[in-house]
Amino acid sequence: MPMANNPRDAGPLDLANLKRLAYFAAVVETGSFTAAADRLGITKAVVSQQVARLEREFRTTLLTRTTRRLALTDAGQAFYERCARILREAAVAFDELADVSVEPAGTLRLTAPFDYGLAMVVPAVVEFSRRHPQCRVEMALSDQPLDLLSNEVELAVRVGWLADSQLPARRIGSFEQKLVAAPALARQVDAAAGPEQLAGLPFVANAALKEPRRWVFEAGDGRRQAVEFAASISLDATPAGLGWTLPSGGIHAVYPASRFRPAKVARFVDLLGELHAARA
């Protein structure tokens, strides 16, 4: 394929350049040419050559390379943001096409947090298997997030706040956080004038949370109050009368950063969303 004299001559629909968008985005998201090649299923040399050609043809440095790391230039950062947006839109287009033209088949590999998985995902798997008996489901329940790529996971259900915002995700529900107390502590809780007065009470920390002992309360007028608890015992009844709430969190379906999303994944996420809506 001859090189264009002017980089703009290639035009926005040049297929070779569109493919390079995916190569470049994979390098940025994985942090190396080797990892990008593994994700894309091609050789490191191809990825390196195509990104270098992209820079050469458009006379712009996108990445600075050292022996230890890659870094985006300002032009590279701006270009990546547009690349990511284009690739997300392309993925959605392919997903929609697959969703209407292909019946779910094969094995669906998914992961979810333990408690949420038992309460919501297991019933969804049972119903999914009833609707699509030609599919098998392999499910790993773990409160430690699994890496989707290395564990060959096609779908992760994440409860809370997404740590990796670069992976494609769909919000399927939400949850409220509540601080609860045993009946023996109810009098002390009721007497508290604000969240800070709860800090000295016995407390159990949820190790699945990022900051299990630090809780941020919000008043009706928007004021926030952070409280650092000392973990000790389990609490199991609701306190009342403080007039403060804890922030709600999201429940998301998180997908690997791949071009295609099988119909089995899309249908399962739709089903899980249906179950959430029914319980709301």
C-alpha positions in Angstrom: 0.0 0.0 0.0 1.7 3.3 -1.1 2.1 6.0 1.5 0.2 9.2 1.1 2.2 12.3 0.5 -0.1 14.2 2.8 -1.3 12.3 6.0 -4.7 13.8 5.4 -4.9 12.2 2.0 -5.6 8.8 3.6 -9.0 10.1 4.7 -11.0 9.3 7.9 -12.1 5.9 6.6 -8.7 4.4 5.6 -9.0 0.8 6.9 -5.3 0.5 7.8 -5.4 3.6 10.0 -8.5 2.4 11.7 -6.7 -0.8 12.6 -3.8 1.2 14.0 -6.2 2.9 16.3 -6.8 -0.4 18.0 -3.1 -1.2 18.1 -2.3 2.2 19.6 -5.1 2.0 22.2 -4.0 -1.5 23.3 -0.5 -0.2 23.9 -1.7 2.7 26.0 -4.1 0.5 28.0 -1.7 -2.3 28.7 1.4 -0.2 29.2 3.6 -2.1 26.8 4.0 -3.4 23.2 4.3 -6.9 24.5 1.1 -6.9 26.6 -0.7 -5.2 23.7 0.4 -7.9 21.3 -0.8 -10.6 23.8 -4.2 -8.9 24.0 -4.6 -8.5 20.3 -3.2 -12.0 19.4 -0.5 -10.7 17.1 3.3 -10.3 17.4 5.0 -7.5 19.3 6.8 -6.5 16.1 3.6 -5.9 14.2 2.3 -3.7 17.0 5.5 -1.7 17.2 5.8 -1.3 13.5 2.3 -0.1 13.0 2.4 2.4 15.8 5.7 3.7 14.6 4.2 4.0 11.0 1.3 5.9 12.4 3.7 8.4 14.0 5.8 8.6 10.9 2.9 9.1 8.5 1.3 11.8 10.6 4.6 13.3 11.6 3.6 13.3 15.3 5.2 11.7 18.3 2.5 9.9 20.3 4.6 7.9 22.8 7.9 8.5 24.5 9.8 5.3 25.1 12.4 4.5 27.8 13.9 1.2 28.9 11.4 1.1 31.8 8.1 2.6 30.6 6.0 4.3 27.9 4.5 7.7 28.4 2.0 9.6 26.3 2.8 12.9 24.7 0.2 15.7 24.8 -0.7 14.8 21.2 -0.8 11.1 22.2 -3.1 11.7 25.1 -5.6 13.6 22.9 -5.4 11.0 20.2 -5.9 8.2 22.6 -9.0 9.7 24.1 -10.5 9.9 20.6 -9.3 6.4 19.7 -11.0 5.0 22.8 -14.2 6.7 22.0 -14.2 5.4 18.5 -13.4 1.9 19.5 -16.2 1.9 22.2 -18.7 3.0 19.6 -17.5 0.3 17.2 -17.8 -2.3 20.0 -21.4 -1.2 20.7 -22.3 -1.4 17.0 -20.9 -4.9 16.8 -22.6 -5.9 20.0 -26.0 -4.7 18.8 -25.5 -6.5 15.5 -24.5 -9.7 17.3 -27.4 -9.4 19.7 -30.0 -9.5 17.0 -28.4 -12.0 14.7 -26.8 -14.6 16.9 -28.3 -17.0 19.5 -26.2 -17.4 22.7 -23.9 -20.5 22.6 -20.8 -21.9 24.2 -19.5 -21.4 27.7 -19.9 -18.1 29.5 -17.1 -17.4 32.0 -18.0 -14.8 34.6 -17.0 -13.6 38.1 -18.8 -11.8 40.8 -18.4 -10.9 44.5 -19.3 -13.7 46.9 -22.4 -12.4 48.7 -23.8 -10.6 45.8 -23.1 -13.6 43.6 -25.1 -15.9 45.8 -28.0 -13.5 46.1 -28.3 -12.3 42.5 -26.0 -13.9 40.1 -26.7 -17.5 40.9 -30.5 -17.0 40.3 -29.6 -15.2 37.1 -27.5 -18.2 36.0 -30.3 -20.6 36.7 -32.7 -18.6 34.7 -30.2 -18.1 31.9 -29.6 -21.8 31.7 -33.3 -22.4 31.5 -33.7 -19.9 28.6 -30.5 -21.0 26.8 -29.9 -24.7 27.5 -27.2 -24.8 24.8 -25.0 -22.5 26.9 -22.8 -23.5 29.9 -21.8 -21.1 32.6 -18.6 -21.2 34.6 -18.7 -18.8 37.6 -16.0 -17.7 40.0 -17.3 -16.0 43.2 -14.6 -13.9 44.9 -14.4 -10.7 46.8 -11.0 -10.0 45.2 -11.5 -8.6 41.6 -10.1 -11.0 39.0 -8.1 -9.8 36.1 -10.4 -10.5 33.1 -7.6 -11.0 30.5 -5.3 -13.4 32.5 -8.2 -15.4 33.8 -10.1 -15.6 30.5 -13.2 -14.0 32.0 -15.8 -12.7 29.6 -17.9 -10.8 32.2 -17.2 -9.4 35.7 -20.0 -8.1 37.9 -18.5 -5.4 40.1 -20.3 -4.0 43.2 -19.2 -0.6 44.4 -17.0 2.0 42.6 -15.1 1.0 39.5 -11.3 1.1 39.9 -10.5 0.5 36.3 -12.5 3.1 34.3 -10.8 2.0 31.0 -12.7 -1.2 30.7 -16.1 -1.2 29.0 -18.9 -1.3 31.6 -22.7 -1.2 31.9 -24.5 -0.1 35.0 -27.2 -2.6 35.9 -28.2 -1.5 39.3 -27.3 0.3 42.5 -27.2 -0.3 46.2 -27.5 1.7 49.4 -25.0 1.5 52.3 -26.3 1.3 55.8 -24.6 1.4 59.1 -26.3 -0.9 61.6 -26.0 -1.5 65.3 -27.0 -4.3 67.7 -29.9 -3.7 70.0 -27.6 -3.3 73.0 -26.0 -0.3 71.3 -29.2 1.3 70.2 -29.4 3.8 73.1 -25.8 5.1 72.4 -26.5 5.4 68.7 -29.8 7.2 69.3 -28.0 9.7 71.6 -25.3 10.5 69.0 -25.6 14.1 67.7 -23.5 13.3 64.6 -21.5 10.6 62.8 -18.3 11.6 64.6 -19.8 10.4 67.9 -20.1 6.9 66.5 -16.4 6.4 66.1 -15.8 5.0 69.6 -18.5 2.3 69.3 -17.7 -1.4 68.5 -17.4 -1.8 64.7 -16.9 -4.6 62.2 -15.0 -3.8 59.0 -15.8 -5.2 55.6 -12.5 -6.3 54.1 -14.0 -6.3 50.6 -14.1 -2.5 50.7 -11.2 -0.3 49.6 -11.2 1.6 52.9 -13.2 -0.6 55.3 -12.7 1.5 58.4 -13.3 4.9 56.8 -17.0 5.9 56.2 -18.2 9.2 54.7 -21.7 10.3 55.8 -23.8 13.0 54.1 -26.4 15.2 55.6 -29.6 16.3 53.9 -28.0 19.7 53.1 -25.0 18.1 51.3 -22.5 18.4 54.2 -20.1 15.5 54.5 -18.5 14.0 57.5 -15.7 11.3 57.4 -15.5 8.9 60.3 -12.6 6.5 61.1 -13.8 3.5 63.0 -11.8 0.9 65.0 -12.9 -2.6 63.9 -14.0 -5.0 66.6 -17.4 -6.8 66.4 -20.4 -7.4 64.1 -23.3 -5.0 64.1 -26.8 -6.1 63.1 -29.6 -3.7 63.7 -30.4 -0.3 62.1 -29.7 3.0 64.0 -32.2 5.8 63.5 -32.5 9.5 64.0 -29.1 10.8 62.9 -30.4 12.4 59.7 -27.2 11.3 57.8 -26.8 8.8 55.0 -24.0 6.9 53.3 -23.2 7.2 49.6 -24.9 4.7 47.3 -22.8 2.6 45.0 -23.2 1.1 41.5 -23.5 -2.5 40.3 -21.7 -2.8 37.0 -21.2 -5.4 34.3 -17.6 -5.0 33.3 -16.3 -6.5 30.0 -12.8 -7.2 28.6 -11.4 -4.6 26.3 -12.1 -6.6 23.1 -13.7 -5.8 19.8 -16.5 -8.4 19.9 -18.9 -9.2 22.8 -20.6 -12.5 22.3 -24.4 -12.7 22.4 -24.2 -14.9 25.5 -22.6 -12.1 27.4 -25.1 -9.5 26.2 -28.1 -11.7 27.0 -26.9 -12.6 30.5 -26.3 -8.9 31.4 -29.8 -8.1 30.1 -31.2 -10.8 32.3 -29.4 -9.6 35.3 -30.7 -6.1 34.7 -34.2 -7.5 34.5 -33.8 -9.3 37.9 -32.5 -6.1 39.4 -35.5 -4.1 38.1 -37.9 -6.7 39.4 -36.4 -6.5 42.9 -36.2 -2.7 43.0 
